[in-house]
Amino acid sequence: QVQLVESGGGLVQPGGSLRLSCIASGFIFSNYAMGWYRQAPGKEREWVALIDSTGRITKYNDSVQGRFTISRHNIKNTVFLQMNNLNSDDTAVYFCSLRRGGTSVAFGQGTQVTVSM
């Protein structure tokens, strides 16, 4: 059974940083691409960053390009999202996802990120 458990969210001031983690289980982690998504209040969930199974290929939403970094540790079955220079538009629930065939097929429960003074 696929399980994705996010952590690392919290309250941060504008310009601050957070590092999200997602521990995966129930599948061979190193075989699959992973992703981070977010959903702000009143908005649809949007993709934030994607990473291939090796960790060598990454892709970012234009809104976070240059500020966020996705990475993974295939021995620890963990995917990370380093978020720098946060602003209020980054306030959302952040989810990690398992990707198969170019789509996200499973999501975790999410972790709340709030950017506010």
N, C-alpha and C positions, 0 to 999 in steps of 0.2 A: 504494500500500500504506500503510495507516494505521500510523503510528508515534507512540508516546507515550513520552517519556523523562523520568522524574522525577529530581529532585536536591534536595539541601538537608537531607536527614535527618542524624541524628547522635545523640550522647549529650548530654543536657541535664539539669540539676538541676531538681527540683520548683520550680515557680514561674517557670521560665525560658521563653524564647521560641525559636521556629524559624520560618523561612519556607521553605516548599516551593515548587518550581517544576516545571512540566511543559511541555516543548516539544513541540508537535504538528506532524506533517507527513503528507502523503499525502491530505489532504482540505481543503476550503475551510473553514478554522477558524472564520471569522466567521459561518458559517451554522448552527453547531451549539451546542447546550447542552453543557456539560462538568460533570464532577463529581469529587469526591474521595471515596475509600473507604478503609477500613482493615481490617486483619485482625490480631487479637491471637493469640498462641499458644493453640492449643486452641479457638479460637472461629471462628465463621463471619465472612465478610467483611460489613461493615456500611457503609452510606452515611454520609458525614460532612457533606458540603456540596454543593450544586448551584448552578449559575449558568446563566442563559439566554444566548442567543447575543449579546445586546447588552451584557450585564454589568449590566443595570439590575435584574434580578430574581434574588434569591438565596434559598436555603432551607437551614436547618441542622438537623442532628440535635439533639434537646434536650440531649444530653450535652455538646455543644460550643458551644451558643448563648451568645453574649456573650463567648466567649474566642477563637473562630476567625473568620477573615474570608476568604472566597473572592473572588477578583477575576481579571480577565483583561485581556490586552493583545492586541487583535485584529490589530495591525500586526506584532507580534513572535510571533504564534501561540503565546502562552504563557498558562497559567493558574497562579494562585498560591494558596497556602494559608498565611496568616499565623496562627500558633498562639501564643497567649499564655497565661500562667498554667498551664503544663502540669503534669499530675500523672501518677502511675504508671499510671492507667487509660488514659492516652493512648499508652502503649507499644504499638507495632504496626508492621506494614509498611503504608505508605500508598501508594495507587495513584490515579492520575488515570484518568478514563474519558471516552470519547466517548459522547454520548447521542444517540439517534435514536428518535423515536416514543415518548418517555417512558421508555425503558429504556437501560441502558448496554450498548453493543455491542462495545466494545473497551477493554482495560485495558493500562496500561504494566507494566513489570517490577516496579515498586515501589521505595520507598526506606524504609530502616529508621529509625524514631524510637524512641529509648530514653530514658525519663525515670527517672533514678535518682540517688541521692546519690553 
